[in-house]
Amino acid sequence: MKKKILLIIIVIVFILIIGFGVYFLLNRERKGETQVNDNIIEKLEKENKIANFNFETKSVKLNSGYVMPLNGLGTYSLTGDTCYNAVTSALKSGVRLIDTAYMYGNEEEIGRAIRDSKIPRSEIFVITKIYPTQFDNPKEAIELALKKLDIDYIDMMLLHHPGNFDVKAYKEMEKYVESGKIHSLGLSNWYTKELKEFLPQVNIIPALVQNEIHPYYQENDVIPFIQKLGIVVQGWYPFGGRGYTSELLNNETIVKIANNHNVSSAQIILRWNLQKGVVVIPGSSNPEHIKENTDIYNFELTDDEMQKINELDRNEKHDWY
């Protein structure tokens, strides 16, 4: 009986020793990961490779080595023939950056419009996104996007916003970069805290972060942080989003500045973004508005005008992302 008790005690002690060993090993690895996190952020900040916007070529060179246009067409809420016609109109107006996503339900129309345009594929930059509901099976999500777009490769793929298995999904996207089916990677709706947690867990530093940015929600603390890491910032909802566009475009300060330059309020807002180092992707299905949104390179806002628009910031986010 005593021998059995002694044997049980020995087994329990052995299990405890193994358990504590595994715990300390994992804890040491976690500490190592934290150290890596600190090193990555510090390293990128020290390098301070802020991407320069080239207003002559209307483009920016990404940290991935690829060149991306400074202005494009956002296609959120555009579907069917409306989407196809909008993309076709944008391409005819000289737009060479098209932004879409799995959740927009329009990748097929966008791909068809690009193919039908007969514009060399290398001249068009296409961004799409996979949604958190797809993160648990990222390979299937990526293959679906490639199939729907049917344009040989994807210029940039983003994670639509943080979610379960986002690191897993991103690492799968990294494999497609190696194969050449995706050229650049990025994130959408990631902020300072999320970036600090995410970056140490991946191998390829994102080339772009796409967030809600407009005069009422300016992200003046987030944008410089992202840019200092060598990552380009892109803004969605540049006109404030549905339900807020009219108010923003008729803002007294913006209208006055627009009159000074003999341009529209929309053009002022887009130019303000560009001078902040933010790529713009305004959405529209109106050919005249699409064309107007590209005419933002023949005037420049003064420091005083930039400051007046900066003072409009309300920290007023218009979507939940």
C-alpha positions in Angstrom: 0.0 0.0 0.0 2.8 2.4 1.0 4.6 1.6 -2.2 1.5 2.5 -4.3 1.1 5.8 -2.4 4.8 6.5 -3.0 4.5 5.7 -6.7 1.5 8.0 -7.0 3.4 10.8 -5.3 6.4 10.3 -7.6 4.1 10.4 -10.7 2.4 13.6 -9.4 5.7 15.3 -8.7 6.9 14.2 -12.2 3.8 15.7 -13.8 4.2 18.9 -11.9 7.8 19.2 -12.9 6.9 18.7 -16.6 4.0 21.1 -16.2 6.1 23.9 -14.7 8.8 23.3 -17.3 6.4 23.7 -20.2 4.9 26.8 -18.5 8.2 28.5 -18.1 9.3 27.6 -21.6 6.1 29.1 -23.1 6.4 32.1 -20.8 10.0 32.6 -22.0 8.8 32.4 -25.6 6.1 34.9 -25.0 8.6 37.3 -23.4 10.7 36.8 -26.5 7.8 37.7 -28.7 7.3 40.9 -26.7 10.9 41.7 -27.2 10.6 41.1 -30.9 7.6 43.4 -30.9 9.5 46.2 -29.3 12.5 45.7 -31.6 10.3 45.8 -34.8 8.5 49.0 -33.8 11.8 50.7 -32.7 13.6 49.5 -35.8 11.0 50.8 -38.2 10.7 54.1 -36.3 14.4 54.6 -36.3 14.6 54.0 -40.0 11.8 56.5 -40.4 11.3 55.7 -44.1 8.3 57.9 -44.8 7.1 57.2 -48.4 7.3 60.3 -50.5 4.3 61.3 -52.7 5.4 62.2 -56.2 2.8 64.7 -57.5 4.3 64.7 -61.0 3.8 61.0 -61.5 0.8 61.0 -59.1 2.1 58.0 -57.4 4.0 56.7 -54.4 6.5 53.9 -54.1 5.5 51.3 -51.5 7.8 49.5 -49.1 7.1 46.4 -51.2 8.8 48.0 -54.1 5.7 48.5 -56.2 4.3 51.9 -57.3 0.7 52.8 -56.4 -1.4 55.8 -57.7 -2.2 58.5 -55.3 -5.9 58.7 -56.1 -8.4 56.0 -57.1 -12.0 54.9 -57.1 -13.6 53.3 -54.0 -16.4 50.9 -55.0 -18.2 50.3 -51.7 -21.9 50.1 -52.3 -21.4 49.8 -56.1 -22.8 46.6 -57.6 -23.8 45.1 -60.9 -23.9 47.3 -63.9 -23.6 50.4 -61.8 -20.2 49.2 -60.6 -19.1 48.1 -64.0 -20.0 51.4 -65.5 -18.4 53.4 -62.7 -15.1 51.5 -63.1 -15.2 51.9 -66.8 -15.8 55.6 -66.5 -13.0 55.9 -64.0 -10.5 54.1 -66.2 -11.5 56.4 -69.1 -10.9 59.4 -66.9 -7.4 58.2 -66.1 -8.0 56.5 -62.8 -5.6 53.6 -62.3 -6.3 52.6 -58.7 -9.5 50.6 -57.9 -10.4 49.5 -54.4 -12.8 46.7 -53.7 -13.4 43.9 -51.2 -15.1 40.5 -50.8 -17.8 42.1 -48.7 -18.6 44.6 -51.5 -19.8 41.8 -53.7 -18.5 43.4 -56.9 -15.1 41.8 -57.6 -16.5 40.1 -60.7 -17.8 43.3 -62.2 -14.5 45.1 -61.5 -12.5 42.4 -63.1 -14.7 42.4 -66.2 -14.4 46.2 -66.5 -10.7 46.0 -66.3 -10.4 43.3 -68.9 -12.9 45.1 -71.2 -10.9 48.3 -71.0 -8.0 46.9 -72.9 -5.7 48.9 -70.7 -2.4 47.0 -70.0 -2.9 45.1 -66.8 0.4 46.5 -65.4 -1.0 50.0 -65.5 -3.9 49.3 -63.2 -3.5 48.8 -59.4 -6.3 46.7 -57.8 -6.8 46.5 -54.0 -9.2 43.9 -52.5 -9.8 42.7 -49.0 -10.8 39.5 -47.2 -13.2 39.6 -44.4 -12.9 38.2 -40.8 -15.5 35.6 -41.6 -13.0 34.2 -44.1 -9.9 34.3 -41.8 -10.3 30.7 -40.7 -9.9 29.5 -44.3 -7.7 32.1 -45.9 -6.5 30.0 -48.8 -10.0 29.5 -50.0 -10.7 33.3 -49.6 -7.6 34.3 -51.6 -8.4 31.8 -54.3 -12.0 33.1 -54.5 -10.8 36.7 -54.9 -8.3 35.6 -57.7 -11.1 33.7 -59.4 -13.7 36.5 -59.2 -11.4 39.3 -60.3 -9.7 37.1 -63.0 -7.0 39.6 -63.7 -3.9 37.3 -63.3 -2.8 38.7 -60.0 -3.9 41.1 -57.2 -1.8 44.2 -56.7 -2.7 44.4 -53.0 -4.7 42.4 -50.6 -5.8 43.7 -47.2 -7.3 42.2 -44.1 -10.6 44.1 -43.9 -10.4 44.6 -40.1 -9.0 42.8 -37.1 -10.6 39.5 -36.2 -10.0 35.9 -35.0 -7.2 34.2 -37.1 -6.1 37.5 -38.6 -2.5 36.5 -38.2 -3.2 33.2 -39.8 -4.9 34.8 -42.8 -2.1 37.3 -43.2 0.6 34.6 -43.2 -1.4 32.7 -45.9 -1.4 35.9 -47.9 2.4 36.1 -47.5 2.7 32.8 -49.3 0.8 34.2 -52.3 3.3 37.1 -52.3 6.1 34.6 -52.7 4.2 33.0 -55.6 3.6 36.3 -57.3 -0.2 36.1 -57.2 -0.3 39.0 -54.7 2.2 41.8 -55.0 1.7 43.8 -51.8 -0.1 43.3 -48.5 -1.9 45.7 -46.2 -4.4 46.2 -43.4 -7.7 48.0 -43.1 -9.0 49.6 -39.9 -5.9 49.0 -37.9 -4.7 51.6 -35.4 -1.7 52.2 -33.2 -2.5 49.5 -30.6 -3.5 46.9 -33.1 -0.4 47.5 -35.2 1.9 47.2 -32.2 0.3 43.8 -31.4 0.2 42.6 -35.0 3.5 43.5 -36.6 5.7 41.1 -34.6 3.7 38.1 -35.6 4.1 38.5 -39.4 7.0 38.3 -41.8 6.1 41.0 -44.3 5.6 44.5 -43.1 2.3 45.9 -44.5 2.7 48.3 -47.4 -0.5 50.1 -46.6 -3.0 50.8 -43.8 -6.5 51.9 -44.9 -8.6 53.8 -42.4 -11.6 56.2 -42.2 -10.1 59.7 -42.6 -12.0 62.9 -43.3 -11.9 66.5 -41.9 -14.2 65.5 -39.0 -12.1 62.4 -38.2 -8.5 63.2 -39.0 -6.4 60.6 -37.1 -3.7 63.2 -36.5 -2.0 60.9 -34.0 -2.4 57.7 -35.9 -1.3 58.8 -39.4 2.2 60.0 -38.4 2.8 56.8 -36.4 1.9 54.6 -39.4 3.9 56.8 -41.9 7.0 56.7 -39.6 6.9 52.9 -39.9 7.3 53.2 -43.7 3.7 52.3 -44.3 1.5 54.3 -46.6 -1.8 55.6 -45.3 -5.0 55.4 -47.4 -8.3 57.0 -46.4 -11.8 55.8 -47.0 -14.9 58.0 -46.5 -13.0 61.1 -47.5 -16.2 63.0 -47.7 -17.5 61.8 -44.3 -19.6 58.8 -45.5 -23.2 58.4 -46.2 -25.4 60.8 -44.3 -22.6 63.2 -43.7 -21.3 64.1 -47.2 -23.7 67.1 -47.7 -22.8 68.6 -44.4 -19.0 68.2 -45.0 -19.1 69.5 -48.6 -21.1 72.5 -47.5 -18.9 73.3 -44.5 -18.3 77.1 -44.5 -14.5 76.8 -44.1 -14.1 74.3 -46.9 -16.4 76.2 -49.2 -14.4 79.4 -48.7 -11.1 77.6 -49.5 -12.7 76.0 -52.5 -13.8 79.4 -53.8 -10.3 80.7 -53.3 -9.0 78.1 -55.7 -12.0 78.0 -58.0 -12.5 74.3 -57.4 -15.1 72.2 -55.6 -15.3 71.3 -51.9 -14.7 67.7 -52.8 -11.4 68.6 -54.6 -10.3 70.6 -51.6 -10.9 67.7 -49.2 -9.0 65.3 -51.5 -6.1 67.7 -52.0 -6.0 68.2 -48.2 -5.6 64.4 -47.8 -2.8 64.2 -50.4 -0.9 67.0 -48.7 -1.2 65.1 -45.4 0.3 62.1 -47.1 -3.0 60.2 -47.4 -3.9 58.3 -50.6 -7.6 59.0 -51.6 -10.2 56.6 -52.9 -13.5 58.5 -53.2 -16.5 56.5 -54.3 -18.9 57.6 -56.9 -21.0 56.2 -59.8 -21.3 59.7 -61.4 -18.9 60.1 -64.4 -18.7 63.9 -63.8 -17.8 63.4 -60.1 -15.3 60.7 -60.9 -13.6 63.0 -63.4 -13.7 65.9 -60.9 -12.1 63.8 -58.2 -9.1 63.2 -60.4 -8.5 66.9 -61.0 -6.6 67.6 -57.8 -3.1 68.2 -58.9 -3.2 71.6 -60.5 -3.5 73.6 -57.3 -2.0 73.6 -53.8 -3.4 74.4 -50.4 -1.4 76.9 -48.3 -0.2 76.1 -44.8 -2.9 78.4 -43.5 -5.6 76.6 -45.4 -4.3 73.2 -44.3 -4.4 74.5 -40.7 -8.0 75.8 -41.0 -9.1 72.4 -42.3 -7.2 70.7 -39.5 -9.1 72.8 -37.0 -12.4 71.1 -38.2 -11.4 67.8 -36.5 -14.2 66.6 -34.2 -12.8 63.1 -33.6 -16.1 62.1 -35.1 -16.0 58.6 -36.5 -18.9 57.8 -38.9 -18.5 54.0 -39.1 -17.9 51.3 -36.5 -14.7 49.9 -38.0 
